[in-house]
Amino acid sequence: MVQLVKGSRKSGATRRIYLSLRDQITSGVYDAGERLPSSRALAGELGVSRTTVTAAYDQLISEGYITVRQGAKPTVTSEGRHPYTRPASQAQEPTPQVSAYASRAMALPKNISAEQAALQYDFRYGDIASSDFPKLAWRRALNAAVLAYRERLGYEHPAGNLALRRALQGYLWRARGIECDITQIIVVSGSQQALDLCARVFVDPGGQVVLEEPCYAMARNVMLATGAMPVAIPCDKDGMDTCRLPVPKDVALAFVTPSHQFPLGGVLPSGRRKALIEWAISGNTYIIEDDYDGEYRYDVRPIPPLWMIGQGRVIYVGTVSKTLSPTLRLGYMVLPGTLAEPFVRCKQITDRHSSSFEQEALASMIETGAYESHVRKMRRLNAERRTAFLNAMAEAFGDEVDIVGTSAGLHVVVWFNHLIASDEERFAGCARQEGVGIYPISRLYAAPTDQRAGFIFGYAGLPVEQIGKGVNDLVQVYRSKFRSA
């Protein structure tokens, strides 16, 4: 007799019946050739519908455990008698044999922000305030995209929706002075995919990749997972020190953030820009220019992209994660023309294409001017947040801190003059216990440092009125745990 709790709800009942019968067959309760109850009889015994039992029997038939002839009861097959062995315990499962790529990826530090508990005052860089998202404008654009007439639904071109690429072509000219053909633009699922595609196209295991020091952690992780050998080039107040670049012929790729070095905030001056391009040309290598927050400039004029003087050596990467939302996973690349084909092929293999409806919605917002209007609004709101943060820090900490990278972007770096790098994790932990999120800069260095303690503060995710409150709670932690008042 099937052992099952009677009165089970229909949802899940089919699976419970299937599992119960399967276990009884494989454990010997039912032998090969033995008949099971009819679907009608079993349904009455268990108090469920006959349809529920029939569905369970159908699953057992498809897996070869039983066979059914018209007018006869289900019969246990000899072939299906011992096909399934239940693991003795989870602990006894063998270690999975994964690829070298997966092994390298799993060895990297795990930093999944979605797994962390929410904090009252979180200064995590990359977060955007929910209230900033243009909900009505996006809903209108997305509804129009979904409701638009189509003869059929099919796969998009790997390079991206044609309307969006045309819209981006005009936007990049207006906003960043980039003049390019639409065939040079590829829409990607966020700038992270752009970096991954660059690694796939250019980097073989063991190949050298130039990275800034400190560097955007996920850029370094992409290269390490690929098996690249990173070459860390120190950055100062003016960005990457190009005098310390290695011999270019041995380098597969270089990654830079020249308009607002992440995380220190330096702007690469013209002399270093020229030196970097000449270095790439001499070694026939390419440079990734990550313009991750190019829309945000407060005290300085916009800096022309490196792409404009790149002479075919620069891959420009942009994103809407800092203007709309990181949840949309939309970004774009501008490539030298000769690189379009290999990138399109690799993009197609990776995920076919980025989400079509969201691409069409973004295209509509750019074409109607709604996107640039939103960007101007965000620039104003985040300038207010920046001012509130700087004023609150000055009042709370005074000359005990130095703040850099304030002229652009959505984050700053705060150096604590009376703490050292080894204090960072403890300070961050104490702050988190009080509901304040701060993030050590040492995590972005390839090697340990003996410098002052530093933290990256993002301010775009908090309302203006909460920024000062968060700083006040932080200074209380600092005074009570690290330095007497």
Secondary structure, 3 states (H helix, E strand, C coil): CCCCCCCCCHHHHHHHHHHHHHHHHHHCCCCCCCECCCHHHHHHHHCCCHHHHHHHHHHHHHCCCEECCCCCCCEECCCCCCCCCCCCCHHHCCCCCCCHHHHHHHHCCCCCHHHCCCCCEECCCCCCCHHHCCHHHHHHHHHHHHHCCCCCCCCCCCCCCHHHHHHHHHHHHHHHCCCCCHHHEEEECCHHHHHHHHHHHHCCCCCEEEEEECCCHHHHHHHHHHCCEEEEEEEECCEECHHHCCCHHHEEEEEECCCCCCCCCCCCCHHHHHHHHHHHHHHCCEEEEECCCCCCECCCCCCCCHHHHCCCCEEEEEECCCCCCHHHCCEEEECCHHHHHHHHHHHHHHHCCCCHHHHHHHHHHHHHCHHHHHHHHHHHHHHHHHHHHHHHHHHHHHHHEEEECCCECCEEEEEEEEEEHHHHHHHHHHHHHCCEECEEHHHHCCCCCCCEEEEEEECCCCCHHHHHHHHHHHHHHHHHHCCCC
